[in-house]
Structures are given as structure tokens and as C-alpha cells.
Amino acid sequence: MTENDPIAMEADGNPEENRNETRTPRGIRFSDSEWERVKLAAAKQDVPAAEFVRNAALGLAEGKTDGDSVSLTPGHVALIERTYRCAYTLSTLKRDEMIREGRGREMDDIVKSARETQATLLQPE
């Protein structure tokens, strides 16, 4: 993303920050009954089992969960990422259209307002 992107996010909150990084398969051993439980839990979240395991492991590694309670399920994370990608694509298309039409100043005002709103919403409580 560039400085001109209408919905720029900081690197630590960007769902696309590791998109270009190659993922390497890793071996993790599960019993058949454990893997079935993982697959069922992943299916409830509408995500592949591997994504479910990856999101759970990364959540624990980053201290975002204590292992007993999860504030966002892997399904929620995947939905947020998909929604972000769609909103980013649509806003980029609209930005380009407005710039072609000579409405750059209007676009700047929209971006400024969005960033102000984002800063207000992301303030610690």
C-alpha cells in the first residue's frame, strides 16, 4: 500500500502485511480424534483446518488470547480479512475514478475524514 491509499493501515494492523511472504508446510502431529475435533471446529468457522490451526497458534504466540478465551475466532479473522480486501479494492477503484474526473481535492477530504474517524475509534478505552 502507498501513502495515497484511502484506507491505509499501520503495519501491525494490516491483514495483508505477510501476504507476499511464502508459507512453508510444517509437520504437526495430531491423533485422528484430535484432528477430527480441529476439522469440526474449523468447519464451524467456515475456514480450512490448516488456517484454523495457523490462526489459533499465531493468536497464542502474539498474546492475543490466553488459550482459554478467544476474542475473535479464526472465522471472524478470515471474514475481516476478506471484507478488508473487498473494501480496499472498491475504494481504490473509486479513488482512481475520482482522480480521473479531477475530484482529487474531494478525495483528499474523504480520506482525511476517514482517518480521523479511524483514529477516534481505535483510541484505547
N, CA, C and O atoms as a Tinker XYZ file with bonds, in Angstrom:
   500  protein
     1  N      0.843000   -1.178000    0.000000    73     2
     2  CA     0.000000    0.000000    0.000000    64     1     3
     3  C      0.883000    1.234000    0.000000    63     2     4     5
     4  O      2.015000    1.206000    0.483000    81     3
     5  N      0.359000    2.301000   -0.540000    73     3     6
     6  CA     1.115000    3.530000   -0.613000    64     5     7
     7  C      0.503000    4.573000    0.291000    63     6     8     9
     8  O     -0.563000    4.372000    0.872000    81     7
     9  N      1.201000    5.699000    0.400000    73     7    10
    10  CA     0.730000    6.784000    1.238000    64     9    11
    11  C     -0.612000    7.327000    0.755000    63    10    12    13
    12  O     -1.378000    7.875000    1.548000    81    11
    13  N     -0.903000    7.183000   -0.531000    73    11    14
    14  CA    -2.131000    7.731000   -1.102000    64    13    15
    15  C     -3.328000    6.803000   -0.974000    63    14    16    17
    16  O     -4.430000    7.163000   -1.388000    81    15
    17  N     -3.139000    5.629000   -0.415000    73    15    18
    18  CA    -4.258000    4.701000   -0.307000    64    17    19
    19  C     -5.308000    5.256000    0.636000    63    18    20    21
    20  O     -4.977000    5.740000    1.718000    81    19
    21  N     -6.587000    5.191000    0.235000    73    19    22
    22  CA    -7.645000    5.790000    1.030000    64    21    23
    23  C     -7.869000    5.104000    2.365000    63    22    24    25
    24  O     -8.376000    5.727000    3.298000    81    23
    25  N     -7.506000    3.853000    2.475000    73    23    26
    26  CA    -7.725000    3.148000    3.724000    64    25    27
    27  C     -6.402000    2.547000    4.161000    63    26    28    29
    28  O     -6.292000    1.330000    4.311000    81    27
    29  N     -5.413000    3.375000    4.364000    73    27    30
    30  CA    -4.096000    2.893000    4.775000    64    29    31
    31  C     -4.158000    2.489000    6.239000    63    30    32    33
    32  O     -4.779000    3.167000    7.059000    81    31
    33  N     -3.507000    1.379000    6.556000    73    31    34
    34  CA    -3.455000    0.906000    7.931000    64    33    35
    35  C     -2.000000    0.779000    8.335000    63    34    36    37
    36  O     -1.132000    0.593000    7.483000    81    35
    37  N     -1.725000    0.878000    9.622000    73    35    38
    38  CA    -0.372000    0.671000   10.118000    64    37    39
    39  C      0.013000   -0.788000    9.908000    63    38    40    41
    40  O     -0.851000   -1.661000    9.822000    81    39
    41  N      1.307000   -1.045000    9.826000    73    39    42
    42  CA     1.796000   -2.394000    9.537000    64    41    43
    43  C      1.306000   -3.410000   10.554000    63    42    44    45
    44  O      1.019000   -4.549000   10.187000    81    43
    45  N      1.199000   -3.024000   11.845000    73    43    46
    46  CA     0.797000   -4.004000   12.846000    64    45    47
    47  C     -0.686000   -4.331000   12.800000    63    46    48    49
    48  O     -1.118000   -5.274000   13.462000    81    47
    49  N     -1.483000   -3.582000   12.039000    73    47    50
    50  CA    -2.904000   -3.878000   11.932000    64    49    51
    51  C     -3.312000   -4.286000   10.536000    63    50    52    53
    52  O     -4.500000   -4.446000   10.253000    81    51
    53  N     -2.340000   -4.454000    9.666000    73    51    54
    54  CA    -2.635000   -4.725000    8.264000    64    53    55
    55  C     -2.762000   -6.218000    8.004000    63    54    56    57
    56  O     -1.785000   -6.951000    8.158000    81    55
    57  N     -3.949000   -6.687000    7.610000    73    55    58
    58  CA    -4.108000   -8.108000    7.346000    64    57    59
    59  C     -3.302000   -8.586000    6.155000    63    58    60    61
    60  O     -3.129000   -9.792000    5.979000    81    59
    61  N     -2.804000   -7.674000    5.332000    73    59    62
    62  CA    -2.046000   -8.073000    4.160000    64    61    63
    63  C     -0.540000   -7.983000    4.372000    63    62    64    65
    64  O      0.219000   -8.164000    3.420000    81    63
    65  N     -0.084000   -7.707000    5.600000    73    63    66
    66  CA     1.336000   -7.456000    5.798000    64    65    67
    67  C      2.212000   -8.659000    5.469000    63    66    68    69
    68  O      3.364000   -8.475000    5.076000    81    67
    69  N      1.708000   -9.889000    5.616000    73    67    70
    70  CA     2.505000  -11.078000    5.310000    64    69    71
    71  C      2.060000  -11.775000    4.037000    63    70    72    73
    72  O      2.447000  -12.916000    3.784000    81    71
    73  N      1.253000  -11.099000    3.238000    73    71    74
    74  CA     0.688000  -11.711000    2.048000    64    73    75
    75  C      1.763000  -12.176000    1.065000    63    74    76    77
    76  O      1.599000  -13.220000    0.434000    81    75
    77  N      2.851000  -11.431000    0.921000    73    75    78
    78  CA     3.889000  -11.784000   -0.044000    64    77    79
    79  C      4.912000  -12.764000    0.510000    63    78    80    81
    80  O      5.776000  -13.243000   -0.225000    81    79
    81  N      4.821000  -13.063000    1.790000    73    79    82
    82  CA     5.753000  -13.985000    2.409000    64    81    83
    83  C      5.327000  -15.417000    2.085000    63    82    84    85
    84  O      4.163000  -15.779000    2.257000    81    83
    85  N      6.277000  -16.227000    1.615000    73    83    86
    86  CA     5.984000  -17.607000    1.251000    64    85    87
    87  C      5.753000  -18.439000    2.507000    63    86    88    89
    88  O      6.516000  -18.352000    3.469000    81    87
    89  N      4.709000  -19.233000    2.488000    73    87    90
    90  CA     4.443000  -20.145000    3.601000    64    89    91
    91  C      5.017000  -21.514000    3.272000    63    90    92    93
    92  O      4.879000  -22.002000    2.150000    81    91
    93  N      5.653000  -22.121000    4.245000    73    91    94
    94  CA     6.256000  -23.435000    4.084000    64    93    95
    95  C      5.451000  -24.435000    4.898000    63    94    96    97
    96  O      5.147000  -24.174000    6.062000    81    95
    97  N      5.098000  -25.576000    4.313000    73    95    98
    98  CA     4.368000  -26.593000    5.090000    64    97    99
    99  C      5.190000  -27.058000    6.292000    63    98   100   101
   100  O      6.400000  -27.253000    6.183000    81    99
   101  N      4.542000  -27.232000    7.416000    73    99   102
   102  CA     5.175000  -27.701000    8.651000    64   101   103
   103  C      4.458000  -28.963000    9.104000    63   102   104   105
   104  O      3.264000  -29.132000    8.856000    81   103
   105  N      5.171000  -29.820000    9.749000    73   103   106
   106  CA     4.566000  -31.056000   10.248000    64   105   107
   107  C      4.160000  -30.928000   11.702000    63   106   108   109
   108  O      4.995000  -30.665000   12.567000    81   107
   109  N      2.881000  -31.113000   11.970000    73   107   110
   110  CA     2.372000  -31.110000   13.339000    64   109   111
   111  C      1.587000  -32.402000   13.505000    63   110   112   113
   112  O      0.740000  -32.733000   12.674000    81   111
   113  N      1.867000  -33.122000   14.569000    73   111   114
   114  CA     1.208000  -34.418000   14.766000    64   113   115
   115  C     -0.054000  -34.265000   15.612000    63   114   116   117
   116  O     -0.039000  -33.651000   16.679000    81   115
   117  N     -1.150000  -34.845000   15.104000    73   115   118
   118  CA    -2.419000  -34.924000   15.811000    64   117   119
   119  C     -2.877000  -36.365000   15.757000    63   118   120   121
   120  O     -2.637000  -37.058000   14.768000    81   119
   121  N     -3.531000  -36.822000   16.807000    73   119   122
   122  CA    -4.181000  -38.132000   16.714000    64   121   123
   123  C     -5.378000  -37.977000   15.788000    63   122   124   125
   124  O     -5.800000  -36.855000   15.504000    81   123
   125  N     -5.923000  -39.075000   15.320000    73   123   126
   126  CA    -7.094000  -38.992000   14.439000    64   125   127
   127  C     -8.255000  -38.279000   15.124000    63   126   128   129
   128  O     -8.943000  -37.467000   14.506000    81   127
   129  N     -8.470000  -38.585000   16.405000    73   127   130
   130  CA    -9.600000  -37.949000   17.097000    64   129   131
   131  C     -9.330000  -36.455000   17.313000    63   130   132   133
   132  O    -10.257000  -35.650000   17.228000    81   131
   133  N     -8.079000  -36.073000   17.591000    73   131   134
   134  CA    -7.760000  -34.653000   17.743000    64   133   135
   135  C     -7.984000  -33.906000   16.428000    63   134   136   137
   136  O     -8.565000  -32.821000   16.412000    81   135
   137  N     -7.517000  -34.499000   15.326000    73   135   138
   138  CA    -7.659000  -33.833000   14.028000    64   137   139
   139  C     -9.131000  -33.697000   13.648000    63   138   140   141
   140  O     -9.525000  -32.692000   13.056000    81   139
   141  N     -9.934000  -34.680000   13.975000    73   139   142
   142  CA   -11.373000  -34.586000   13.704000    64   141   143
   143  C    -11.983000  -33.417000   14.474000    63   142   144   145
   144  O    -12.822000  -32.691000   13.941000    81   143
   145  N    -11.559000  -33.235000   15.735000    73   143   146
   146  CA   -12.050000  -32.103000   16.523000    64   145   147
   147  C    -11.630000  -30.780000   15.893000    63   146   148   149
   148  O    -12.413000  -29.830000   15.846000    81   147
   149  N    -10.387000  -30.722000   15.407000    73   147   150
   150  CA    -9.905000  -29.499000   14.745000    64   149   151
   151  C    -10.721000  -29.236000   13.484000    63   150   152   153
   152  O    -11.150000  -28.108000   13.244000    81   151
   153  N    -10.936000  -30.276000   12.676000    73   151   154
   154  CA   -11.698000  -30.107000   11.439000    64   153   155
   155  C    -13.129000  -29.653000   11.713000    63   154   156   157
   156  O    -13.661000  -28.804000   10.998000    81   155
   157  N    -13.748000  -30.215000   12.740000    73   155   158
   158  CA   -15.112000  -29.802000   13.095000    64   157   159
   159  C    -15.147000  -28.336000   13.542000    63   158   160   161
   160  O    -16.023000  -27.576000   13.129000    81   159
   161  N    -14.198000  -27.953000   14.378000    73   159   162
   162  CA   -14.139000  -26.567000   14.844000    64   161   163
   163  C    -13.889000  -25.617000   13.672000    63   162   164   165
   164  O    -14.490000  -24.545000   13.604000    81   163
   165  N    -13.011000  -26.005000   12.756000    73   163   166
   166  CA   -12.718000  -25.175000   11.582000    64   165   167
   167  C    -13.956000  -25.051000   10.696000    63   166   168   169
   168  O    -14.261000  -23.970000   10.194000    81   167
   169  N    -14.661000  -26.154000   10.510000    73   167   170
   170  CA   -15.872000  -26.135000    9.683000    64   169   171
   171  C    -16.929000  -25.204000   10.276000    63   170   172   173
   172  O    -17.645000  -24.527000    9.538000    81   171
   173  N    -17.028000  -25.170000   11.603000    73   171   174
   174  CA   -17.980000  -24.262000   12.251000    64   173   175
   175  C    -17.627000  -22.806000   11.975000    63   174   176   177
   176  O    -18.501000  -21.940000   11.947000    81   175
   177  N    -16.334000  -22.546000   11.772000    73   175   178
   178  CA   -15.875000  -21.183000   11.477000    64   177   179
   179  C    -15.791000  -20.927000    9.977000    63   178   180   181
   180  O    -15.452000  -19.825000    9.546000    81   179
   181  N    -16.101000  -21.950000    9.186000    73   179   182
   182  CA   -16.068000  -21.848000    7.723000    64   181   183
   183  C    -14.679000  -21.489000    7.194000    63   182   184   185
   184  O    -14.532000  -20.667000    6.289000    81   183
   185  N    -13.660000  -22.131000    7.785000    73   183   186
   186  CA   -12.282000  -21.954000    7.320000    64   185   187
   187  C    -11.631000  -23.328000    7.205000    63   186   188   189
   188  O    -12.057000  -24.265000    7.880000    81   187
   189  N    -10.613000  -23.465000    6.366000    73   187   190
   190  CA    -9.890000  -24.733000    6.287000    64   189   191
   191  C     -9.204000  -25.036000    7.624000    63   190   192   193
   192  O     -8.856000  -24.124000    8.374000    81   191
   193  N     -9.016000  -26.315000    7.909000    73   191   194
   194  CA    -8.399000  -26.725000    9.174000    64   193   195
   195  C     -7.015000  -26.113000    9.342000    63   194   196   197
   196  O     -6.664000  -25.678000   10.439000    81   195
   197  N     -6.226000  -26.072000    8.274000    73   195   198
   198  CA    -4.876000  -25.505000    8.375000    64   197   199
   199  C     -4.922000  -24.027000    8.763000    63   198   200   201
   200  O     -4.112000  -23.573000    9.570000    81   199
   201  N     -5.859000  -23.282000    8.197000    73   199   202
   202  CA    -5.992000  -21.860000    8.537000    64   201   203
   203  C     -6.446000  -21.699000    9.984000    63   202   204   205
   204  O     -5.991000  -20.798000   10.689000    81   203
   205  N     -7.335000  -22.569000   10.416000    73   203   206
   206  CA    -7.817000  -22.547000   11.792000    64   205   207
   207  C     -6.654000  -22.753000   12.764000    63   206   208   209
   208  O     -6.506000  -22.010000   13.735000    81   207
   209  N     -5.829000  -23.772000   12.493000    73   207   210
   210  CA    -4.681000  -24.073000   13.357000    64   209   211
   211  C     -3.682000  -22.911000   13.324000    63   210   212   213
   212  O     -3.191000  -22.486000   14.369000    81   211
   213  N     -3.382000  -22.399000   12.124000    73   211   214
   214  CA    -2.429000  -21.288000   11.991000    64   213   215
   215  C     -2.904000  -20.073000   12.776000    63   214   216   217
   216  O     -2.126000  -19.479000   13.523000    81   215
   217  N     -4.175000  -19.694000   12.617000    73   215   218
   218  CA    -4.702000  -18.520000   13.324000    64   217   219
   219  C     -4.682000  -18.715000   14.837000    63   218   220   221
   220  O     -4.367000  -17.786000   15.580000    81   219
   221  N     -5.017000  -19.913000   15.291000    73   219   222
   222  CA    -5.004000  -20.182000   16.729000    64   221   223
   223  C     -3.582000  -20.117000   17.276000    63   222   224   225
   224  O     -3.346000  -19.524000   18.329000    81   223
   225  N     -2.640000  -20.722000   16.568000    73   223   226
   226  CA    -1.243000  -20.723000   17.019000    64   225   227
   227  C     -0.671000  -19.306000   17.028000    63   226   228   229
   228  O     -0.001000  -18.911000   17.983000    81   227
   229  N     -0.935000  -18.544000   15.967000    73   227   230
   230  CA    -0.415000  -17.175000   15.915000    64   229   231
   231  C     -1.061000  -16.289000   16.974000    63   230   232   233
   232  O     -0.404000  -15.415000   17.540000    81   231
   233  N     -2.341000  -16.512000   17.243000    73   231   234
   234  CA    -3.012000  -15.757000   18.298000    64   233   235
   235  C     -2.362000  -15.983000   19.649000    63   234   236   237
   236  O     -2.168000  -15.040000   20.417000    81   235
   237  N     -2.025000  -17.231000   19.941000    73   235   238
   238  CA    -1.341000  -17.541000   21.195000    64   237   239
   239  C      0.066000  -16.960000   21.202000    63   238   240   241
   240  O      0.504000  -16.402000   22.208000    81   239
   241  N      0.775000  -17.087000   20.087000    73   239   242
   242  CA     2.155000  -16.594000   20.006000    64   241   243
   243  C      2.221000  -15.082000   20.178000    63   242   244   245
   244  O      3.186000  -14.563000   20.739000    81   243
   245  N      1.209000  -14.379000   19.705000    73   243   246
   246  CA     1.194000  -12.922000   19.790000    64   245   247
   247  C      0.511000  -12.423000   21.066000    63   246   248   249
   248  O      0.355000  -11.218000   21.264000    81   247
   249  N      0.107000  -13.355000   21.922000    73   247   250
   250  CA    -0.507000  -12.962000   23.182000    64   249   251
   251  C     -1.900000  -12.399000   23.039000    63   250   252   253
   252  O     -2.381000  -11.698000   23.930000    81   251
   253  N     -2.559000  -12.697000   21.925000    73   251   254
   254  CA    -3.902000  -12.160000   21.684000    64   253   255
   255  C     -4.973000  -13.007000   22.359000    63   254   256   257
   256  O     -6.143000  -12.627000   22.382000    81   255
   257  N     -4.589000  -14.126000   22.896000    73   255   258
   258  CA    -5.519000  -14.996000   23.608000    64   257   259
   259  C     -4.738000  -15.746000   24.675000    63   258   260   261
   260  O     -3.532000  -15.958000   24.543000    81   259
   261  N     -5.420000  -16.137000   25.714000    73   259   262
   262  CA    -4.739000  -16.893000   26.767000    64   261   263
   263  C     -4.918000  -18.397000   26.601000    63   262   264   265
   264  O     -4.497000  -19.175000   27.457000    81   263
   265  N     -5.536000  -18.801000   25.512000    73   263   266
   266  CA    -5.755000  -20.220000   25.270000    64   265   267
   267  C     -7.101000  -20.695000   25.763000    63   266   268   269
   268  O     -7.626000  -21.688000   25.259000    81   267
   269  N     -7.679000  -20.003000   26.747000    73   267   270
   270  CA    -8.986000  -20.384000   27.274000    64   269   271
   271  C    -10.112000  -19.575000   26.643000    63   270   272   273
   272  O    -11.228000  -20.069000   26.483000    81   271
   273  N     -9.814000  -18.331000   26.288000    73   271   274
   274  CA   -10.841000  -17.497000   25.680000    64   273   275
   275  C    -10.268000  -16.847000   24.430000    63   274   276   277
   276  O     -9.121000  -16.400000   24.414000    81   275
   277  N    -11.071000  -16.802000   23.403000    73   275   278
   278  CA   -10.657000  -16.198000   22.144000    64   277   279
   279  C    -11.629000  -15.075000   21.837000    63   278   280   281
   280  O    -12.840000  -15.287000   21.763000    81   279
   281  N    -11.088000  -13.879000   21.659000    73   279   282
   282  CA   -11.977000  -12.763000   21.386000    64   281   283
   283  C    -12.472000  -12.780000   19.947000    63   282   284   285
   284  O    -13.614000  -12.407000   19.678000    81   283
   285  N    -11.617000  -13.213000   19.018000    73   283   286
   286  CA   -12.014000  -13.358000   17.619000    64   285   287
   287  C    -11.703000  -14.779000   17.175000    63   286   288   289
   288  O    -10.579000  -15.256000   17.334000    81   287
   289  N    -12.675000  -15.434000   16.633000    73   287   290
   290  CA   -12.446000  -16.783000   16.131000    64   289   291
   291  C    -11.716000  -16.697000   14.794000    63   290   292   293
   292  O    -11.726000  -15.644000   14.156000    81   291
   293  N    -11.085000  -17.781000   14.361000    73   291   294
   294  CA   -10.443000  -17.770000   13.044000    64   293   295
   295  C    -11.418000  -17.416000   11.921000    63   294   296   297
   296  O    -11.029000  -16.784000   10.938000    81   295
   297  N    -12.661000  -17.812000   12.059000    73   295   298
   298  CA   -13.663000  -17.452000   11.057000    64   297   299
   299  C    -13.891000  -15.953000   11.001000    63   298   300   301
   300  O    -14.047000  -15.372000    9.927000    81   299
   301  N    -13.908000  -15.328000   12.188000    73   299   302
   302  CA   -14.052000  -13.871000   12.229000    64   301   303
   303  C    -12.846000  -13.192000   11.595000    63   302   304   305
   304  O    -12.996000  -12.232000   10.839000    81   303
   305  N    -11.662000  -13.684000   11.901000    73   303   306
   306  CA   -10.439000  -13.104000   11.333000    64   305   307
   307  C    -10.476000  -13.212000    9.811000    63   306   308   309
   308  O    -10.169000  -12.247000    9.111000    81   307
   309  N    -10.849000  -14.380000    9.299000    73   307   310
   310  CA   -10.918000  -14.581000    7.850000    64   309   311
   311  C    -11.965000  -13.651000    7.229000    63   310   312   313
   312  O    -11.730000  -13.081000    6.163000    81   311
   313  N    -13.103000  -13.496000    7.881000    73   311   314
   314  CA   -14.149000  -12.606000    7.376000    64   313   315
   315  C    -13.668000  -11.152000    7.355000    63   314   316   317
   316  O    -13.922000  -10.425000    6.395000    81   315
   317  N    -12.984000  -10.739000    8.399000    73   315   318
   318  CA   -12.443000   -9.375000    8.450000    64   317   319
   319  C    -11.440000   -9.166000    7.323000    63   318   320   321
   320  O    -11.453000   -8.131000    6.658000    81   319
   321  N    -10.570000  -10.153000    7.109000    73   319   322
   322  CA    -9.584000  -10.036000    6.032000    64   321   323
   323  C    -10.248000   -9.944000    4.665000    63   322   324   325
   324  O     -9.840000   -9.129000    3.837000    81   323
   325  N    -11.267000  -10.769000    4.413000    73   323   326
   326  CA   -11.979000  -10.722000    3.127000    64   325   327
   327  C    -12.710000   -9.397000    2.952000    63   326   328   329
   328  O    -12.698000   -8.814000    1.868000    81   327
   329  N    -13.346000   -8.922000    4.021000    73   327   330
   330  CA   -14.062000   -7.653000    3.963000    64   329   331
   331  C    -13.091000   -6.506000    3.690000    63   330   332   333
   332  O    -13.376000   -5.616000    2.889000    81   331
   333  N    -11.945000   -6.538000    4.362000    73   331   334
   334  CA   -10.935000   -5.504000    4.145000    64   333   335
   335  C    -10.475000   -5.500000    2.689000    63   334   336   337
   336  O    -10.393000   -4.443000    2.063000    81   335
   337  N    -10.174000   -6.693000    2.146000    73   335   338
   338  CA    -9.716000   -6.770000    0.758000    64   337   339
   339  C    -10.755000   -6.201000   -0.205000    63   338   340   341
   340  O    -10.410000   -5.469000   -1.133000    81   339
   341  N    -12.022000   -6.536000    0.016000    73   339   342
   342  CA   -13.096000   -6.027000   -0.859000    64   341   343
   343  C    -13.231000   -4.514000   -0.730000    63   342   344   345
   344  O    -13.319000   -3.811000   -1.737000    81   343
   345  N    -13.250000   -4.011000    0.497000    73   343   346
   346  CA   -13.373000   -2.570000    0.704000    64   345   347
   347  C    -12.173000   -1.836000    0.112000    63   346   348   349
   348  O    -12.326000   -0.770000   -0.485000    81   347
   349  N    -10.995000   -2.400000    0.275000    73   347   350
   350  CA    -9.786000   -1.777000   -0.277000    64   349   351
   351  C     -9.862000   -1.719000   -1.803000    63   350   352   353
   352  O     -9.546000   -0.691000   -2.403000    81   351
   353  N    -10.276000   -2.807000   -2.423000    73   351   354
   354  CA   -10.378000   -2.849000   -3.885000    64   353   355
   355  C    -11.391000   -1.825000   -4.392000    63   354   356   357
   356  O    -11.105000   -1.063000   -5.316000    81   355
   357  N    -12.573000   -1.814000   -3.782000    73   355   358
   358  CA   -13.611000   -0.875000   -4.217000    64   357   359
   359  C    -13.197000    0.574000   -3.992000    63   358   360   361
   360  O    -13.436000    1.431000   -4.843000    81   359
   361  N    -12.577000    0.847000   -2.848000    73   359   362
   362  CA   -12.166000    2.230000   -2.582000    64   361   363
   363  C    -11.048000    2.667000   -3.518000    63   362   364   365
   364  O    -10.992000    3.833000   -3.911000    81   363
   365  N    -10.161000    1.749000   -3.880000    73   363   366
   366  CA    -9.091000    2.076000   -4.824000    64   365   367
   367  C     -9.671000    2.397000   -6.197000    63   366   368   369
   368  O     -9.253000    3.356000   -6.846000    81   367
   369  N    -10.634000    1.594000   -6.636000    73   367   370
   370  CA   -11.283000    1.868000   -7.918000    64   369   371
   371  C    -11.981000    3.226000   -7.901000    63   370   372   373
   372  O    -11.871000    3.994000   -8.856000    81   371
   373  N    -12.688000    3.517000   -6.832000    73   371   374
   374  CA   -13.400000    4.791000   -6.726000    64   373   375
   375  C    -12.413000    5.946000   -6.661000    63   374   376   377
   376  O    -12.632000    6.984000   -7.286000    81   375
   377  N    -11.324000    5.778000   -5.908000    73   375   378
   378  CA   -10.305000    6.823000   -5.828000    64   377   379
   379  C     -9.761000    7.138000   -7.218000    63   378   380   381
   380  O     -9.666000    8.303000   -7.604000    81   379
   381  N     -9.405000    6.095000   -7.968000    73   379   382
   382  CA    -8.866000    6.292000   -9.317000    64   381   383
   383  C     -9.870000    7.020000  -10.208000    63   382   384   385
   384  O     -9.501000    7.907000  -10.977000    81   383
   385  N    -11.135000    6.639000  -10.098000    73   383   386
   386  CA   -12.184000    7.284000  -10.892000    64   385   387
   387  C    -12.302000    8.772000  -10.531000    63   386   388   389
   388  O    -12.405000    9.621000  -11.417000    81   387
   389  N    -12.287000    9.078000   -9.242000    73   387   390
   390  CA   -12.410000   10.467000   -8.810000    64   389   391
   391  C    -11.206000   11.294000   -9.270000    63   390   392   393
   392  O    -11.364000   12.450000   -9.663000    81   391
   393  N    -10.033000   10.722000   -9.224000    73   391   394
   394  CA    -8.835000   11.434000   -9.665000    64   393   395
   395  C     -8.912000   11.709000  -11.167000    63   394   396   397
   396  O     -8.576000   12.804000  -11.621000    81   395
   397  N     -9.358000   10.707000  -11.939000    73   395   398
   398  CA    -9.517000   10.910000  -13.390000    64   397   399
   399  C    -10.514000   12.021000  -13.691000    63   398   400   401
   400  O    -10.362000   12.749000  -14.672000    81   399
   401  N    -11.535000   12.151000  -12.845000    73   399   402
   402  CA   -12.568000   13.164000  -13.040000    64   401   403
   403  C    -12.170000   14.534000  -12.483000    63   402   404   405
   404  O    -12.963000   15.475000  -12.519000    81   403
   405  N    -10.949000   14.642000  -11.973000    73   403   406
   406  CA   -10.495000   15.920000  -11.420000    64   405   407
   407  C    -11.072000   16.230000  -10.053000    63   406   408   409
   408  O    -11.177000   17.397000   -9.675000    81   407
   409  N    -11.448000   15.200000   -9.305000    73   407   410
   410  CA   -12.054000   15.386000   -7.993000    64   409   411
   411  C    -11.082000   15.001000   -6.878000    63   410   412   413
   412  O    -11.486000   14.479000   -5.840000    81   411
   413  N     -9.791000   15.268000   -7.111000    73   411   414
   414  CA    -8.751000   14.903000   -6.150000    64   413   415
   415  C     -8.916000   15.562000   -4.794000    63   414   416   417
   416  O     -8.705000   14.926000   -3.761000    81   415
   417  N     -9.290000   16.829000   -4.791000    73   415   418
   418  CA    -9.466000   17.539000   -3.514000    64   417   419
   419  C    -10.610000   16.921000   -2.701000    63   418   420   421
   420  O    -10.507000   16.780000   -1.482000    81   419
   421  N    -11.685000   16.561000   -3.374000    73   419   422
   422  CA   -12.807000   15.884000   -2.694000    64   421   423
   423  C    -12.337000   14.549000   -2.113000    63   422   424   425
   424  O    -12.713000   14.186000   -0.998000    81   423
   425  N    -11.517000   13.824000   -2.872000    73   423   426
   426  CA   -10.981000   12.547000   -2.398000    64   425   427
   427  C    -10.105000   12.762000   -1.170000    63   426   428   429
   428  O    -10.165000   11.982000   -0.219000    81   427
   429  N     -9.284000   13.825000   -1.185000    73   427   430
   430  CA    -8.436000   14.129000   -0.029000    64   429   431
   431  C     -9.274000   14.386000    1.217000    63   430   432   433
   432  O     -8.910000   13.955000    2.311000    81   431
   433  N    -10.397000   15.089000    1.055000    73   431   434
   434  CA   -11.287000   15.366000    2.192000    64   433   435
   435  C    -11.898000   14.078000    2.743000    63   434   436   437
   436  O    -12.021000   13.913000    3.956000    81   435
   437  N    -12.276000   13.176000    1.853000    73   435   438
   438  CA   -12.848000   11.891000    2.276000    64   437   439
   439  C    -11.812000   11.081000    3.050000    63   438   440   441
   440  O    -12.124000   10.503000    4.091000    81   439
   441  N    -10.591000   11.039000    2.545000    73   439   442
   442  CA    -9.514000   10.290000    3.204000    64   441   443
   443  C     -9.229000   10.887000    4.576000    63   442   444   445
   444  O     -9.082000   10.154000    5.554000    81   443
   445  N     -9.150000   12.208000    4.655000    73   443   446
   446  CA    -8.889000   12.880000    5.928000    64   445   447
   447  C     -9.973000   12.535000    6.948000    63   446   448   449
   448  O     -9.674000   12.217000    8.099000    81   447
   449  N    -11.221000   12.598000    6.521000    73   447   450
   450  CA   -12.337000   12.283000    7.413000    64   449   451
   451  C    -12.284000   10.821000    7.876000    63   450   452   453
   452  O    -12.520000   10.520000    9.046000    81   451
   453  N    -11.971000    9.924000    6.944000    73   451   454
   454  CA   -11.894000    8.501000    7.296000    64   453   455
   455  C    -10.780000    8.250000    8.308000    63   454   456   457
   456  O    -10.959000    7.480000    9.252000    81   455
   457  N     -9.635000    8.896000    8.114000    73   455   458
   458  CA    -8.517000    8.711000    9.045000    64   457   459
   459  C     -8.832000    9.283000   10.418000    63   458   460   461
   460  O     -8.454000    8.697000   11.433000    81   459
   461  N     -9.518000   10.414000   10.464000    73   459   462
   462  CA    -9.917000   10.997000   11.747000    64   461   463
   463  C    -10.878000   10.063000   12.480000    63   462   464   465
   464  O    -10.757000    9.856000   13.687000    81   463
   465  N    -11.827000    9.506000   11.744000    73   463   466
   466  CA   -12.781000    8.571000   12.337000    64   465   467
   467  C    -12.068000    7.331000   12.846000    63   466   468   469
   468  O    -12.337000    6.859000   13.950000    81   467
   469  N    -11.148000    6.800000   12.028000    73   467   470
   470  CA   -10.383000    5.615000   12.422000    64   469   471
   471  C     -9.590000    5.896000   13.700000    63   470   472   473
   472  O     -9.571000    5.063000   14.607000    81   471
   473  N     -8.934000    7.059000   13.783000    73   471   474
   474  CA    -8.155000    7.400000   14.974000    64   473   475
   475  C     -9.039000    7.479000   16.201000    63   474   476   477
   476  O     -8.642000    7.046000   17.283000    81   475
   477  N    -10.246000    8.032000   16.045000    73   475   478
   478  CA   -11.182000    8.133000   17.164000    64   477   479
   479  C    -11.641000    6.755000   17.624000    63   478   480   481
   480  O    -11.705000    6.484000   18.823000    81   479
   481  N    -11.961000    5.886000   16.667000    73   479   482
   482  CA   -12.465000    4.561000   17.006000    64   481   483
   483  C    -11.399000    3.652000   17.603000    63   482   484   485
   484  O    -11.714000    2.757000   18.388000    81   483
   485  N    -10.143000    3.874000   17.237000    73   483   486
   486  CA    -9.066000    2.988000   17.703000    64   485   487
   487  C     -8.376000    3.486000   18.952000    63   486   488   489
   488  O     -7.374000    2.904000   19.365000    81   487
   489  N     -8.876000    4.544000   19.570000    73   487   490
   490  CA    -8.287000    5.038000   20.815000    64   489   491
   491  C     -8.561000    4.040000   21.921000    63   490   492   493
   492  O     -9.644000    3.460000   21.987000    81   491
   493  N     -7.563000    3.835000   22.808000    73   491   494
   494  CA    -7.789000    2.934000   23.947000    64   493   495
   495  C     -8.908000    3.473000   24.833000    63   494   496   497
   496  O     -9.076000    4.683000   24.989000    81   495
   497  N     -9.663000    2.548000   25.404000    73   495   498
   498  CA   -10.796000    2.961000   26.242000    64   497   499
   499  C    -10.349000    3.439000   27.584000    63   498   500
   500  O    -11.177000    3.823000   28.410000    81   499
